[in-house]
Amino acid sequence: MWSSLALLCELEEVLARAKFRRRIEAMATSSEALFNHYVSLVEVVAVEQSVHVVSADPDDDIAVSCALAAEADCLVASDGHLLALGSHSGIPIVNPSQFLMEMVTSASFADC
């Protein structure tokens, strides 16, 4: 699993939003603890070249740029703008359900 500095900054900002506070507190944790745990699970890649392929939401380009920098086998996303691409530069963009089904039924995404 990979991330980039830009994605980590976005995650940190999202986790700190008031609308998630009750859910996070209900899990007896904090946004900082969740963020730090996530950081411990990912390999951070340096994105040296950003792409501009998601015209409907340019902020989503950071996910595609990260996948390219990581030479990922797939990009798992729930975002409709990313999913609408279908793939980019040979990297399939799939939703979490599709990813899990592929993991169960084949080895095509075994290295994601």
Number of C-alpha atoms within 10 A of each C-alpha: 12 19 23 21 14 15 18 15 11 13 15 15 12 13 17 15 10 9 10 12 14 11 12 16 11 9 8 8 12 17 19 12 11 15 17 12 11 13 14 10 11 12 12 18 16 14 18 10 10 14 16 14 16 16 10 10 13 12 14 18 18 22 21 24 24 26 25 23 19 18 15 18 17 21 25 20 16 12 12 11 16 24 16 11 13 14 15 16 9 12 16 17 23 22 17 13 12 12 20 13 11 15 15 11 10 9 9 12 17 12 10 14
